[in-house]
Amino acid sequence: MDSSSSELDDTRAQLRRYASRSGGQCTPFTTAEIAERLGDAERNVARNLSRLVELGELRTRELADGSRVWWQPANEVDFPDQRSKLQEFGAFVSAVRDYAIFMLDPDGTVVSWNQGAKRIKGYSEGEIVGEPFSTFYTEDAIEEGVPESNLETAAEEGRVEDEGWRIRKDGSRFWADVVITAIRDVDGTLRGFTKVTRDMTEQREYEQRLRRERDLTEQILETVPVGISVIDSDGTFVRANRQALALLEINEADLGDLPAESRALYDAEGELVPGGRRPWTRVSETGESVHDFQCRIDRPEGDHRWLSITAVPLDGIPSGDGGTVVVIEDVTDRRERERRLERRRSELRTELGEILGRISDAFFALDEDRRFTHLNERAAELFQHSEDELLGQSLRETFPERAGGRLGEEFDGALDTQEHTNFEQYDDELDAWLEYNVYPSESGLSVYIHDITDRREYQRKLEESNERLEQFAYAASHDLQEPLRMVSSYLQLIEGRYGDELDEDGREFLEFAVDGADRMRNMIDGLLAYSRVETRGEPFEPVDLGDVLVDVREDLQMRIVESDAEIAAEPLPRVRGDRGQLRQVLQNLLDNAIVYSGDGPPRVRFEAERDGDEWVVSVSDEGIGIDPDNADRVFDVFQRLHSRDRYEGTGIGLALCERIVERHGGELWLDSVPGEGTTFSFTLPATDPDDA
């Protein structure tokens, strides 16, 4: 006996033992179950089982999912009648779990039930046998007569296949694939039906999801504003959207037979792009993507279009074996815009060079690494190097003595903060004072340099002159005090000793002399105060202007009461300044408003408004006003707009206010309408510049 016969006998013996332990004859088994039992490969077991089928010892059947079951047929001695065949079929059907397989009588009543039917539909055999098979249909299907129509079609044609929603015992729905087959005896009499049902819910959902994804992909493909195509490994178009067809001027019907090489492509120099350089060919050969490959195609009308082509391999397809996805974008307008921008940029560079060459200030530009990118002739003269020598060179390496000091610190600070900075610095090498205006950007610095040596010298001389004038004013006012006191003393002696002996004219003359001496004393005191604004002022500190105004009102209380003045004040801010001098400003402005109030009682209002890092303080009245032509004269020393007979004063009060405000870094101005009043406004630095 050869080895194959031995294997067959062994398989036969093991199969019988397995069958006796697992339910006997007619019990179906899968190939895998028998192979596991025998400890042999499925291929060998399947070969031996097939031989047993040929010998008539086994039966076999392939199921719908492609798997195969085997069973031993019933012994004809034990089952000599038709019953044996029915039991054999029943045993087979009962074992199937993936399909609901059951029988119906000619009226559609369930007469048998397998395990698959119980699993899919939820009914046990005892619950469903004897019930109409329409139990499994939806109410809509029943109303439409679907169950009866299916049986009629199966009876007439022998078989009917249907898909649709079915109902489980718990009321839930599932999508079913149903095959109903008519059963007839030898004389053609209808004995009933077999009904095979498979639950296709998951498969249907999967197919619908794929369909939705395909539809969405198709919609996106046809609506994107770029051309998209697929080219296979031999260079033939497989697919192209409408945009790609329009850009390449090809018909969709020609895709399958049209090679991609049929369209001539030209590079920027007008040369024909060979096949090996085309993006899809490079992707097919290397498996690597190609991005933004720009080329030109010519049209029959004589014009041409520029295309940007990106080609990428399809995932999971080896190089040279599959298609390449090609994305085509018409960039003609973009290239034209870029060309115009580049031309304009070139024109602007030329214009800028001419402008910078004409300006008297030195100008140079540095990139983010502090390398010169541009400079004009004045800058080249200032640095004592030619433009060619400096362009592309590092400021630190070329001028280490400059870049290592304050200049480098200011440049670094401007780049860090991205804020304009302005500073002055003396250049030892040039023996000159230079003013730097530095404008930062993300790409570097633009620097303007102005030679301010002459201005600094003028300022120095002006400061020296002002200092001498202050000294002179102080000395003159101080030295005049002594003779003035002497004049006043002798006038008092004359009035006391000879006053009764003087006639009316003499007493009037004496009164004029005393009044003149008093006015001279006031003018000297005012001049002395004016000369000391810069030299005798106190250091700046936080000052509450509200508190200062309280003190001023106390000083002028008598004048306020006598004139019946009404003083209104909004809350005044805290500022930085000299408290004594600011008190002088508020007092002079309030006194001025009372004096020039006109015929009615004075009405004065103090207000303040924040403007950036400073405060604007205003003092308004409803007095006689000032002619606009005289607006500047009122701030001059000893300038008066009215006679002393009508309005008292030395003509130095507003000049003193202006100088005090200027010392605080502000300015003083007025707005006035004759006959309606005047508003004096001045600016002062806020205590906290960041507190708005």
VOGUKE-379232 format. One record per residue (C-alpha): residue in one letter; x, y, z. Coordinates in steps of 0.02 Angstrom, whole numbers, padded with zeros to 5 digits, always signed. Example, Ala and Ser with C-alpha at 12.3 -4.5 7.8 and 13.67 -1.06 7.14 Angstrom:
BEGIN
A+00615-00225+00390;S+00684-00053+00357;
This chain:
BEGIN
M+00000+00000+00000;D+00074+00169-00052;S+00085+00322+00061;S-00066+00410-00018;S-00178+00260+00017;S-00114+00257+00195;E-00155+00442+00217;L-00329+00413+00144;D-00365+00268+00261;D-00303+00372+00408;T-00414+00519+00358;R-00562+00400+00338;A-00535+00325+00511;Q-00508+00493+00597;L-00662+00565+00511;R-00772+00424+00573;R-00709+00444+00751;Y-00735+00632+00741;A-00910+00610+00673;S-00958+00486+00809;R-00908+00612+00945;S-00989+00764+00859;G-01164+00710+00815;G-01146+00565+00695;Q-01178+00554+00511;C-01247+00702+00412;T-01158+00824+00528;P-01060+00949+00417;F-00881+00997+00454;T-00765+01128+00382;T-00595+01087+00311;A-00510+01185+00450;E-00601+01085+00586;I-00547+00918+00514;A-00368+00979+00480;E-00353+01038+00661;R-00421+00870+00723;L-00302+00771+00613;G-00153+00886+00644;D-00121+00900+00458;A-00114+01041+00332;E-00280+01097+00261;R-00217+01070+00084;N-00179+00886+00118;V-00342+00861+00211;A-00442+00942+00071;R-00358+00827-00057;N-00402+00670+00042;L-00579+00732+00076;S-00604+00761-00111;R-00550+00581-00146;L-00675+00517-00017;V-00809+00618-00107;E-00758+00534-00271;L-00773+00365-00184;G-00948+00410-00126;E-00904+00408+00058;L-00925+00596+00086;R-01034+00736+00025;T-00977+00918+00004;R-01048+01089-00035;E-00974+01264-00060;L-01058+01399+00044;A-01096+01576-00016;D-00941+01647+00069;G-00828+01529-00028;S-00794+01407+00113;R-00833+01220+00095;V-00916+01096+00214;W-00908+00906+00214;W-01021+00772+00290;Q-01046+00586+00290;P-01207+00536+00203;A-01335+00433+00298;N-01323+00245+00279;E-01451+00186+00152;V-01484+00036+00262;D-01533+00146+00407;F-01629+00274+00299;P-01698+00179+00148;D-01837+00306+00112;Q-01844+00491+00065;R-01834+00536+00248;S-01648+00502+00246;K-01618+00634+00116;L-01722+00761+00209;Q-01628+00727+00371;E-01466+00743+00279;F-01517+00911+00206;G-01591+00970+00371;A-01431+00931+00464;F-01333+01030+00337;V-01450+01179+00338;S-01459+01186+00527;A-01272+01203+00542;V-01261+01358+00431;R-01252+01516+00539;D-01214+01654+00413;Y-01377+01629+00317;A-01557+01617+00371;I-01615+01460+00278;F-01792+01399+00305;M-01938+01324+00209;L-02111+01390+00173;D-02268+01297+00126;P-02358+01352-00035;D-02453+01485+00066;G-02295+01564+00136;T-02303+01490+00310;V-02137+01449+00394;V-02114+01260+00411;S-01928+01246+00456;W-01795+01356+00541;N-01605+01348+00551;Q-01477+01422+00672;G-01432+01560+00549;A-01613+01614+00542;K-01621+01620+00732;R-01461+01724+00739;I-01512+01847+00603;K-01698+01867+00638;G-01701+01834+00825;Y-01843+01704+00829;S-01823+01530+00898;E-01894+01385+00797;G-02041+01365+00914;E-02086+01550+00901;I-02090+01564+00713;V-02138+01397+00636;G-02319+01409+00582;E-02312+01600+00563;P-02326+01689+00393;F-02159+01741+00319;S-02229+01918+00296;T-02187+01939+00481;F-02011+01988+00425;Y-02067+02127+00306;T-02093+02312+00347;E-02267+02386+00355;D-02237+02483+00194;A-02182+02325+00103;I-02335+02231+00166;E-02451+02371+00108;E-02369+02367-00063;G-02394+02177-00073;V-02208+02136-00084;P-02218+01966+00008;E-02357+01900-00103;S-02274+01969-00260;N-02111+01881-00218;L-02198+01712-00194;E-02294+01733-00357;T-02136+01774-00453;A-02041+01627-00375;A-02186+01509-00417;E-02193+01571-00597;E-02007+01588-00634;G-01938+01461-00510;R-01834+01588-00417;V-01837+01770-00361;E-01702+01879-00283;D-01743+02035-00183;E-01655+02165-00075;G-01737+02275+00055;W-01769+02316+00236;R-01828+02172+00348;I-01885+02170+00529;R-01807+02071+00673;K-01902+02006+00822;D-01849+02157+00927;G-01917+02276+00796;S-01747+02332+00729;R-01718+02338+00542;F-01582+02256+00439;W-01543+02260+00253;A-01572+02087+00180;D-01523+01997+00021;V-01659+01867-00006;V-01672+01720-00127;I-01837+01624-00136;T-01838+01461-00235;A-01993+01362-00279;I-01996+01173-00234;R-02097+01059-00350;D-02115+00870-00357;V-02086+00762-00510;D-02257+00802-00581;G-02231+00991-00559;T-02342+01014-00410;L-02286+01161-00299;R-02236+01092-00130;G-02169+01252-00053;F-02019+01367-00056;T-01844+01380+00014;K-01796+01552+00074;V-01615+01604+00099;T-01583+01773+00184;R-01416+01857+00215;D-01391+02010+00328;M-01310+02140+00214;T-01328+02290+00331;E-01142+02316+00363;Q-01098+02285+00182;R-01232+02407+00123;E-01173+02541+00245;Y-00995+02513+00186;E-01046+02525+00004;Q-01147+02683+00038;R-01001+02761+00130;L-00888+02719-00017;R-01016+02792-00135;R-01028+02953-00034;E-00840+02967-00027;R-00828+02935-00213;D-00962+03066-00250;L-00876+03193-00137;T-00708+03157-00218;E-00786+03176-00388;Q-00867+03340-00339;I-00705+03408-00269;L-00609+03348-00420;E-00725+03439-00539;T-00741+03601-00441;V-00562+03639-00388;P-00489+03786-00487;V-00339+03683-00546;G-00319+03545-00672;I-00297+03369-00599;S-00255+03216-00703;V-00186+03040-00681;I-00052+02974-00798;D-00001+02791-00798;S+00176+02724-00808;D+00178+02721-00999;G+00134+02906-01008;T-00050+02890-01055;F-00189+02993-00979;V-00301+02886-00869;R-00412+03023-00798;A-00427+03213-00806;N-00550+03337-00733;R-00633+03473-00835;Q-00504+03604-00786;A-00361+03493-00845;L-00451+03456-01009;A-00475+03643-01038;L-00296+03689-00994;L-00221+03555-01105;E-00355+03577-01241;I-00394+03392-01257;N-00558+03294-01270;E-00612+03176-01133;A-00652+03043-01264;D-00469+03040-01318;L-00397+03012-01144;G-00369+02826-01154;D-00271+02838-01317;L-00187+03006-01290;P-00006+03006-01228;A+00045+03148-01114;E+00193+03183-01227;S+00073+03242-01363;R+00070+03418-01287;A+00226+03518-01323;L+00298+03605-01169;Y+00426+03746-01173;D+00539+03814-01037;A+00573+03997-00993;E+00703+04009-01133;G+00578+03944-01261;E+00664+03775-01277;L+00560+03616-01295;V+00554+03517-01131;P+00613+03340-01171;G+00517+03188-01109;G+00645+03145-00975;R+00625+03316-00892;R+00436+03314-00886;P+00370+03302-00707;W+00269+03142-00725;T+00416+03053-00808;R+00532+03103-00666;V+00405+03043-00537;S+00383+02877-00628;E+00572+02851-00635;T+00620+02911-00460;G+00462+02893-00357;E+00492+03070-00290;S+00372+03217-00306;V+00403+03367-00418;H+00332+03535-00363;D+00295+03697-00459;F+00377+03648-00623;Q+00339+03800-00732;C+00326+03783-00920;R+00237+03860-01069;I+00112+03789-01192;D+00070+03871-01358;R-00108+03889-01419;P-00173+03877-01596;E-00231+04058-01583;G-00049+04110-01572;D-00041+04158-01388;H+00033+04053-01249;R-00005+04009-01069;W+00111+03975-00922;L+00075+03821-00818;S+00136+03768-00646;I+00141+03577-00637;T+00154+03474-00478;A+00169+03285-00495;V+00161+03159-00352;P+00158+02969-00350;L+00002+02879-00292;D+00027+02804-00119;G+00056+02617-00115;I+00103+02602-00298;P+00287+02565-00334;S+00385+02678-00448;G+00362+02630-00630;D+00209+02519-00597;G+00064+02640-00570;G-00005+02811-00605;T+00056+02982-00562;V-00060+03119-00502;V-00026+03281-00597;V-00092+03450-00537;I-00090+03589-00667;E-00120+03773-00628;D-00129+03916-00752;V-00004+04044-00686;T-00001+04159-00837;D-00080+04304-00744;R+00031+04275-00594;R+00189+04276-00699;E+00131+04434-00785;R+00100+04517-00616;E+00271+04459-00556;R+00350+04527-00714;R+00265+04695-00691;L+00311+04698-00507;E+00492+04658-00546;R+00497+04794-00678;R+00420+04917-00556;R+00539+04860-00420;S+00684+04894-00536;E+00614+05065-00579;L+00590+05104-00394;R+00767+05050-00355;T+00829+05168-00490;E+00718+05309-00428;L+00766+05277-00248;G+00949+05279-00294;E+00928+05445-00382;I+00830+05518-00236;L+00952+05458-00105;G+01094+05520-00212;R+01020+05695-00214;I+00980+05713-00029;S+01110+05801+00076;D+01095+05677+00221;A+01196+05518+00223;F+01092+05361+00202;F+01134+05177+00215;A+01037+05016+00239;L+01089+04860+00336;D+01017+04685+00326;E+00978+04579+00480;D+01162+04528+00489;R+01217+04712+00491;R+01285+04702+00314;F+01275+04853+00198;T+01142+04831+00065;H+01136+05012+00004;L+01217+05180+00034;N+01221+05347-00054;E+01370+05455-00101;R+01357+05559+00058;A+01368+05402+00166;A+01518+05342+00065;E+01602+05509+00097;L+01559+05501+00281;F+01631+05325+00300;Q+01778+05369+00186;H+01748+05211+00082;S+01674+05187-00091;E+01504+05108-00117;D+01584+04953-00196;E+01698+04932-00047;L+01554+04934+00079;L+01412+04840-00007;G+01396+04667+00066;Q+01521+04704+00205;S+01483+04690+00390;L+01468+04851+00491;R+01549+04764+00642;E+01697+04701+00542;T+01724+04858+00439;F+01697+04985+00579;P+01722+04891+00744;E+01755+05051+00841;R+01586+05122+00789;A+01483+04962+00798;G+01552+04915+00968;G+01490+05069+01059;R+01327+05162+01075;L+01294+05149+00888;G+01286+04959+00897;E+01177+04965+01054;E+01052+05084+00973;F+01045+04978+00814;D+01017+04818+00914;G+00883+04901+01018;A+00790+04964+00865;L+00790+04791+00786;D+00730+04710+00948;T+00588+04833+00977;Q+00550+04869+00793;E+00529+05052+00841;H+00607+05207+00765;T+00746+05286+00866;N+00835+05453+00857;F+00997+05500+00944;E+01147+05614+00930;Q+01328+05559+00947;Y+01499+05636+00929;D+01611+05546+00804;D+01793+05556+00857;E+01861+05501+00687;L+01761+05633+00594;D+01771+05764+00731;A+01588+05797+00703;W+01419+05786+00790;L+01301+05668+00697;E+01114+05645+00717;Y+01052+05467+00680;N+00873+05424+00629;V+00854+05235+00629;Y+00702+05147+00551;P+00694+04959+00583;S+00602+04825+00484;E+00600+04635+00485;S+00734+04634+00351;G+00855+04758+00432;L+00884+04944+00463;S+00871+05105+00363;V+00983+05241+00437;Y+00988+05427+00398;I+01135+05529+00463;H+01134+05717+00473;D+01290+05819+00515;I+01234+05934+00656;T+01406+06002+00702;D+01359+06179+00650;R+01192+06167+00740;R+01275+06104+00899;E+01401+06246+00890;Y+01260+06371+00865;Q+01166+06297+01012;R+01322+06306+01118;K+01347+06489+01076;L+01163+06525+01101;E+01167+06441+01272;E+01320+06542+01319;S+01234+06701+01258;N+01076+06658+01355;E+01178+06623+01508;R+01265+06793+01492;L+01097+06877+01465;E+01027+06793+01618;Q+01178+06847+01717;F+01159+07024+01650;A+00972+07027+01686;Y+01002+06965+01861;A+01145+07086+01892;A+01049+07232+01817;S+00892+07196+01916;H+00992+07168+02074;D+01097+07324+02053;L+00944+07430+02014;Q+00865+07383+02180;E+00982+07494+02283;P+00958+07661+02190;L+00772+07624+02177;R+00762+07600+02364;M+00854+07764+02387;V+00731+07854+02271;S+00584+07779+02362;S+00656+07826+02532;Y+00686+08009+02482;L+00513+08021+02407;Q+00440+07960+02570;L+00544+08090+02665;I+00484+08230+02551;E+00304+08173+02572;G+00321+08163+02761;R+00416+08326+02787;Y+00349+08442+02652;G+00185+08360+02605;D+00080+08492+02692;E+00177+08634+02610;L+00152+08569+02431;D+00011+08634+02326;E-00107+08521+02230;D+00011+08509+02080;G+00158+08468+02192;R+00064+08330+02281;E+00010+08260+02111;F+00190+08262+02048;L+00248+08175+02206;E+00111+08043+02185;F+00169+08012+02006;A+00349+07990+02066;V+00299+07865+02202;D+00190+07767+02081;G+00332+07762+01954;A+00452+07697+02087;D+00328+07560+02136;R+00303+07508+01955;M+00491+07508+01930;R+00511+07396+02082;N+00379+07275+02014;M+00462+07270+01843;I+00632+07238+01922;D+00557+07097+02028;G+00475+07022+01872;L+00635+07035+01772;L+00730+06954+01914;A+00604+06810+01920;Y+00611+06792+01730;S+00802+06779+01732;R+00799+06646+01867;V+00677+06523+01784;E+00818+06411+01721;T+00951+06443+01852;R+00851+06451+02012;G+00716+06321+01977;E+00686+06168+02086;P+00707+05987+02025;F+00553+05910+01945;E+00443+05799+02051;P+00262+05739+02049;V+00148+05888+02076;D-00040+05885+02107;L-00108+06035+02011;G-00270+06026+02110;D-00176+06061+02271;V-00078+06201+02184;L-00239+06285+02129;V-00305+06281+02309;D-00149+06378+02363;V-00168+06502+02219;R-00350+06538+02264;E-00297+06573+02444;D-00163+06696+02383;L-00290+06787+02274;Q-00435+06774+02396;M-00452+06961+02420;R-00452+06997+02233;I-00578+06856+02204;V-00697+06924+02337;E-00681+07105+02282;S-00716+07061+02099;D-00854+06937+02142;A-00762+06811+02032;E-00834+06637+02004;I-00698+06503+01989;A-00744+06329+01922;A-00619+06187+01908;E-00627+06009+01845;P-00513+05883+01934;L-00335+05929+01887;P-00200+05796+01859;R-00034+05752+01935;V+00111+05809+01826;R+00300+05815+01837;G+00370+05986+01870;D+00431+06125+01985;R+00289+06157+02108;G+00337+06338+02143;Q+00350+06385+01961;L+00186+06295+01915;R+00103+06391+02056;Q+00167+06552+01976;V+00091+06500+01808;L-00082+06462+01878;Q-00080+06621+01983;N-00030+06733+01837;L-00162+06657+01722;L-00300+06670+01854;D-00251+06849+01898;N-00246+06892+01712;A-00423+06820+01688;I-00490+06924+01834;V-00406+07085+01777;Y-00469+07072+01597;S-00644+07011+01639;G-00728+07168+01571;D-00877+07252+01653;G-00960+07095+01722;P-00903+06981+01865;P-00760+06867+01811;R-00805+06688+01761;V-00651+06575+01754;R-00641+06387+01721;F-00493+06266+01741;E-00494+06105+01635;A-00372+05965+01591;E-00367+05832+01454;R-00246+05687+01428;D-00152+05686+01261;G-00029+05541+01249;D+00112+05562+01374;E+00062+05737+01426;W-00083+05839+01495;V-00162+05992+01414;V-00218+06115+01549;S-00334+06259+01500;V-00387+06418+01589;S-00540+06501+01509;D-00627+06666+01543;E-00773+06766+01472;G-00680+06932+01470;I-00634+07061+01341;G-00533+06942+01232;I-00378+06975+01127;D-00364+07025+00945;P-00286+06879+00847;D-00158+06999+00773;N-00090+07028+00949;A-00089+06845+01002;D+00101+06830+00993;R+00140+07001+01068;V+00062+06960+01237;F+00204+06836+01273;D+00342+06966+01245;V+00428+07044+01396;F+00356+07214+01448;Q+00229+07211+01306;R+00060+07286+01350;L-00098+07296+01244;H-00187+07422+01355;S-00141+07582+01447;R-00094+07576+01630;D-00237+07693+01669;R-00361+07558+01621;Y-00274+07395+01668;E-00133+07373+01792;G+00017+07257+01766;T+00201+07253+01719;G+00186+07165+01551;I+00297+07021+01606;G+00173+06896+01681;L+00131+06799+01521;A+00313+06801+01464;L+00360+06723+01631;C+00223+06590+01611;E+00285+06546+01437;R+00465+06526+01496;I+00412+06415+01642;V+00308+06304+01528;E+00452+06290+01404;R+00567+06237+01545;H+00445+06094+01577;G+00456+06039+01395;G+00284+06106+01350;E+00209+06251+01255;L+00086+06391+01296;W-00041+06463+01175;L-00205+06555+01173;D-00371+06551+01082;S-00476+06708+01091;V-00624+06797+01015;P-00631+06985+01053;G-00777+07022+01167;E-00811+06838+01206;G-00663+06782+01309;T-00493+06698+01303;T-00428+06522+01336;F-00245+06498+01384;S-00185+06317+01361;F-00019+06237+01405;T+00054+06061+01405;L+00145+05973+01546;P+00222+05797+01557;A+00115+05668+01647;T+00179+05589+01807;D+00166+05414+01731;P+00186+05419+01540;D+00108+05244+01526;D-00046+05289+01629;A-00173+05349+01503;
